[in-house]
Amino acid sequence: MEDIIRIKDLKKQFGKNKVLKGIDFDLKTGERVVVLGPSGSGKSTFLRCINRMEEPTSGEIYFGNTLITDKNIQKMRQDIGMVFQHFNLISNLTVMENLTLAPVKLKLMNQEAAERKARGLLRHIDLLDKAEAFPASLSGGQKQRIAIIRAMMMKPKVLLFDEPTSALDPESIGDVLDLIREVADGGMTIMIVTHEMSFAKEIATRVVFIDEGKIIEEGTPEEFFAHPKTPRVKEFLEKVL
C-alpha cells in the first residue's frame, strides 16, 4: 500500500497554547486509522490541520507528493473529505441542495447528475423522503448520515470523521456507525476520532493514541487494546473499557 498522506513534525499553537507538538504520521491507501486520546489532547486539531480547516503553525503535510499548503484548498477538500461532530449542514438549504451544492459549484457534475447521485445515496440510507426537507426538521442521526453522504458526493480519496457520534442520542449512534462501517468496507481510506471503543476495535486497521499534542503509541487494535506498551495508554484504557 502506498502512502496517501505523509506528515512531518506537525505543530499547531493558538497564541501561547501549543496544541500539537511535533507529529510524524503516514496514512496508507485503504487504511482505517482510529485516533484516540483524552479530551484536549489535540485529536480534532490534528484532523482539522489535515483538511486545512486549521493551518499548521509549522511542519509539512503531503497528500501524495503534493504539499497540501501548495494545493488549491477546494481541490484538496474534494480529495480529503471531512465529517464533523455537529453536522455543519446549511440550515437554509434543503437536504437535496446541501448534497448537490458543492459538486455542482466545483463542476464535478451537472445539476441533473448531482441530483440523481444524491437521490441514490438518500435511497440507500432510507432518507429519500427527506430530500426536500430542511435540516431543522431532522433528527441528529439523520443529519449526521446526510453529512456523511454529502462528503461522499465529492468522491473523496480520504474521509476524516471528527467524533461523528458524540452529539447524538444513543438510539441514533448505531445507524451512523453502520453507515461509517459500510463506507469503510467499501475500501475508503478513513481516519476517525471517536470515543466508541468497541467500534474502534472492530473497524480499525491501526489505532493511534495522542496525548498532550504528541503520538505516544500506535499499533493494531489487537496490540493496542490487549497489550498496551505505555503506562499512559494503560491508564486511559482502564478508565474507558
C-alpha positions as CSV (number, residue, x, y, z in Angstrom):
1,M,0.0,0.0,0.0
2,E,1.2,3.5,-0.9
3,D,1.3,6.5,1.5
4,I,-1.6,8.8,0.6
5,I,-0.8,11.3,3.4
6,R,2.6,12.0,5.0
7,I,3.0,14.3,7.9
8,K,6.4,15.6,9.2
9,D,6.9,17.4,12.5
10,L,3.4,18.9,12.5
11,K,2.9,21.7,15.1
12,K,0.0,23.9,15.9
13,Q,-0.5,26.5,18.5
14,F,-3.2,29.0,19.3
15,G,-1.5,32.0,20.9
16,K,0.8,30.6,23.5
17,N,-1.2,27.3,23.7
18,K,0.8,24.6,22.0
19,V,-1.8,22.0,20.9
20,L,0.3,19.8,18.5
21,K,3.9,19.5,19.5
22,G,5.5,17.7,16.6
23,I,3.6,14.8,15.0
24,D,5.0,12.4,12.4
25,F,2.5,10.2,10.7
26,D,1.8,8.3,7.5
27,L,-1.5,7.1,6.2
28,K,-1.6,4.4,3.6
29,T,-4.3,3.9,1.0
30,G,-7.1,1.7,2.3
31,E,-6.1,2.1,6.0
32,R,-8.7,2.7,8.7
33,V,-7.0,4.6,11.4
34,V,-8.8,5.4,14.7
35,V,-7.4,8.3,16.7
36,L,-7.9,8.0,20.4
37,G,-6.9,10.1,23.4
38,P,-8.3,12.2,26.3
39,S,-10.2,15.4,25.7
40,G,-8.0,18.3,24.9
41,S,-5.2,16.1,23.6
42,G,-5.2,17.6,20.1
43,K,-7.0,14.9,18.2
44,S,-9.6,17.1,16.5
45,T,-6.9,19.8,15.7
46,F,-4.8,17.1,14.1
47,L,-7.7,16.2,11.7
48,R,-8.5,19.8,11.0
49,C,-4.9,20.5,10.0
50,I,-5.0,17.6,7.5
51,N,-8.2,19.1,6.0
52,R,-6.8,22.7,6.3
53,M,-9.7,23.8,8.5
54,E,-6.7,24.9,10.6
55,E,-3.4,26.0,9.1
56,P,-0.4,24.3,10.7
57,T,1.9,26.6,12.6
58,S,4.9,24.6,11.2
59,G,5.6,21.2,9.7
60,E,4.7,19.6,6.4
61,I,1.6,17.6,5.3
62,Y,1.7,15.9,1.9
63,F,-1.2,14.5,0.0
64,G,0.5,12.1,-2.4
65,N,3.6,14.0,-3.4
66,T,1.9,17.4,-3.1
67,L,2.4,19.7,-0.1
68,I,-1.2,20.5,0.9
69,T,-0.4,24.1,1.6
70,D,0.5,24.3,-2.1
71,K,-2.7,22.6,-3.2
72,N,-5.9,24.5,-4.1
73,I,-8.0,24.4,-1.0
74,Q,-11.2,23.4,-2.8
75,K,-9.5,20.6,-4.7
76,M,-7.8,19.5,-1.5
77,R,-11.1,19.3,0.3
78,Q,-12.6,17.4,-2.6
79,D,-9.8,14.8,-2.1
80,I,-9.9,14.8,1.7
81,G,-13.5,15.0,2.9
82,M,-14.5,15.7,6.5
83,V,-17.5,14.8,8.6
84,F,-17.9,17.0,11.7
85,Q,-19.2,16.4,15.2
86,H,-22.1,18.9,14.7
87,F,-23.1,18.0,11.1
88,N,-22.5,21.5,9.6
89,L,-25.4,21.3,7.2
90,I,-26.5,24.6,5.7
91,S,-29.7,25.4,7.6
92,N,-31.5,27.5,4.9
93,L,-30.9,24.8,2.2
94,T,-32.9,21.6,1.7
95,V,-31.3,18.3,2.1
96,M,-31.0,18.0,-1.7
97,E,-29.5,21.4,-2.0
98,N,-27.0,20.6,0.8
99,L,-25.9,17.4,-1.2
100,T,-25.7,19.0,-4.6
101,L,-24.3,22.5,-3.9
102,A,-20.5,21.7,-3.8
103,P,-20.2,19.1,-6.6
104,V,-22.2,21.4,-9.0
105,K,-20.3,24.5,-7.9
106,L,-17.0,22.8,-8.4
107,K,-18.1,21.4,-11.7
108,L,-17.7,17.8,-10.7
109,M,-21.1,17.1,-12.2
110,N,-24.0,19.0,-13.6
111,Q,-27.2,19.6,-11.6
112,E,-29.1,16.7,-13.1
113,A,-26.3,14.2,-12.4
114,A,-25.7,15.5,-8.9
115,E,-29.4,15.2,-8.1
116,R,-29.5,11.7,-9.5
117,K,-26.5,10.6,-7.4
118,A,-28.0,12.4,-4.3
119,R,-31.3,10.5,-4.7
120,G,-29.4,7.2,-5.0
121,L,-27.5,7.9,-1.8
122,L,-30.6,9.1,0.1
123,R,-32.5,6.0,-1.0
124,H,-29.6,3.8,0.2
125,I,-29.8,5.3,3.7
126,D,-33.7,5.2,3.7
127,L,-34.0,9.0,3.7
128,L,-35.2,9.8,0.2
129,D,-38.4,11.1,1.7
130,K,-36.3,13.9,3.3
131,A,-34.9,15.2,0.1
132,E,-36.9,18.5,0.2
133,A,-36.8,18.8,4.0
134,F,-34.7,21.4,5.8
135,P,-32.1,20.3,8.4
136,A,-34.1,21.8,11.3
137,S,-36.8,19.1,10.8
138,L,-34.3,16.2,11.0
139,S,-33.1,14.2,14.0
140,G,-29.4,14.3,14.9
141,G,-28.8,10.9,13.5
142,Q,-30.5,11.8,10.2
143,K,-28.4,15.0,9.9
144,Q,-25.2,13.1,10.5
145,R,-26.0,10.4,8.0
146,I,-26.8,13.1,5.4
147,A,-23.5,14.8,6.3
148,I,-21.6,11.6,5.6
149,I,-23.3,11.1,2.2
150,R,-22.7,14.8,1.4
151,A,-19.0,14.1,1.9
152,M,-19.3,11.0,-0.3
153,M,-20.9,13.2,-3.1
154,M,-17.4,14.7,-3.7
155,K,-15.8,11.2,-4.3
156,P,-13.0,11.8,-1.8
157,K,-9.9,9.7,-1.6
158,V,-9.7,10.1,2.2
159,L,-12.5,10.7,4.6
160,L,-11.9,12.2,8.1
161,F,-14.5,11.8,10.9
162,D,-14.2,14.1,13.9
163,E,-16.2,12.5,16.7
164,P,-19.2,11.8,14.4
165,T,-21.4,10.3,17.1
166,S,-20.6,12.4,20.2
167,A,-23.6,14.8,19.6
168,L,-26.1,12.0,19.0
169,D,-28.6,10.2,21.2
170,P,-27.8,6.5,21.9
171,E,-30.5,5.3,19.5
172,S,-29.0,7.2,16.6
173,I,-25.4,6.2,17.2
174,G,-25.9,2.7,15.8
175,D,-27.3,4.0,12.5
176,V,-24.4,6.4,12.0
177,L,-21.8,3.7,12.9
178,D,-23.4,1.3,10.5
179,L,-23.0,3.8,7.7
180,I,-19.4,4.5,8.6
181,R,-18.7,0.8,8.7
182,E,-20.3,0.4,5.2
183,V,-18.1,3.3,3.8
184,A,-15.0,1.7,5.3
185,D,-15.9,-1.8,4.0
186,G,-16.2,-0.2,0.5
187,G,-12.5,0.5,0.6
188,M,-12.5,4.1,1.6
189,T,-9.3,5.3,3.4
190,I,-10.5,6.8,6.7
191,M,-9.3,8.4,9.9
192,I,-11.8,8.7,12.7
193,V,-11.6,10.4,16.1
194,T,-14.1,8.5,18.3
195,H,-14.9,7.6,21.9
196,E,-16.8,4.4,20.8
197,M,-14.2,1.8,21.9
198,S,-16.0,-1.3,20.7
199,F,-16.4,0.3,17.3
200,A,-12.7,1.3,17.3
201,K,-11.7,-2.2,17.9
202,E,-13.9,-3.5,15.1
203,I,-13.2,-1.0,12.4
204,A,-9.5,0.0,12.8
205,T,-6.6,-1.4,11.0
206,R,-4.4,0.8,13.2
207,V,-5.0,2.7,16.4
208,V,-3.1,6.0,17.1
209,F,-3.1,7.5,20.7
210,I,-2.5,11.2,21.1
211,D,-1.8,12.8,24.4
212,E,-0.7,16.4,25.1
213,G,-0.2,17.0,21.4
214,K,2.0,14.0,20.6
215,I,1.5,10.5,19.3
216,I,2.7,8.4,22.2
217,E,1.6,4.9,21.0
218,E,0.2,3.2,17.9
219,G,-0.5,-0.3,16.7
220,T,-3.0,-2.8,15.5
221,P,-6.3,-2.9,17.6
222,E,-5.2,-6.3,19.0
223,E,-1.9,-4.9,20.2
224,F,-3.3,-1.6,21.4
225,F,-6.2,-2.9,23.4
226,A,-4.8,-6.2,24.7
227,H,-1.2,-5.3,25.1
228,P,-0.7,-1.5,25.6
229,K,3.0,-0.6,25.8
230,T,2.9,2.7,27.7
231,P,1.6,3.4,31.3
232,R,-0.4,6.4,29.9
233,V,-2.4,4.1,27.5
234,K,-2.9,1.5,30.1
235,E,-4.3,4.2,32.4
236,F,-6.6,5.5,29.6
237,L,-7.9,2.1,28.8
238,E,-8.6,1.2,32.4
239,K,-10.9,4.3,32.5
240,V,-12.8,3.8,29.2
241,L,-13.1,0.0,28.9
